[in-house]
Amino acid sequence: GKAMLIDFNYDTEPLPGKFPLPGIGPFSLLEETAVNHWGKLGFKWVYWNVLLMGEELPLDHRMLMAGKEA
């Protein structure tokens, strides 16, 4: 399977690039990839076993421009 990852906010249009590590990824923004699909499947576990238990993710909630192809 494949999935698409979109990182956006209401001030900035979605941009292509890499997430969460700028230039490295492993996820590609605005592209259908198998890695994005595996990330989606992994996030399902994180949602049910981490977020719903009240734990926080160690990710910044703000959209960063690093790694984006503007």
N, C-alpha and C positions, 0 to 999 in steps of 0.2 A: 504494500500500500504506500501511498504518498500523502503528504499533508503540506499545507502552506502556513507559514508563521507571519503574522503581521504585528509590528510594534508601532503604535500610534498614540497620539493624544489629540485633543480638539484644537490645538494651535499649530500642529505640524502634520502635513500629509504623510502617509506611509512611504518609506524610502527603502530601496534595496540595500543589502549589506549583510553583516554577520552578527550573531547574537549568541551568547552573552559576552564573549570575549572579542573585542574589536579586531577585525581582520582574520581571526582564527575560527570563530564560531563556537561550536560545531554546527549551529543552526543557521540556515540561509533565510533571510527575510524576503518576502514576496516571490518565493520560488517553491514549486512543488518538489520535495525531495523525500527519499526514504528515511533519511536521518530525522527530518521534521516529524514524520509519521511515528518513528520510535520514541521521539520526545513527547508526542501527544499521548502515546500509550503509557509512558512513564509518569506523565503528569496526572493521569487518572489515579494512579496509586497515591501520589503525593496529595491530591485533593482529598481522597477518602481517609487517608491515614495520618496526614499532617495538618492540613488546613482546617478540616472539620474538628480536629482535636484542640484547636486554639493555638497551635504552634505557628511561629512566623518563619517565612522563607528568608534565607540570607541574601536576598536580592534587593536592590534599590527600587523603590516604587516609581521614581521619576524616569521619564524617557531621556536617555542620553544620546547625543549625536555621534559619539565615538563609535566607529564601526559602520556608520551609515554612509552610503554613497550619495551625497547631495548634489 
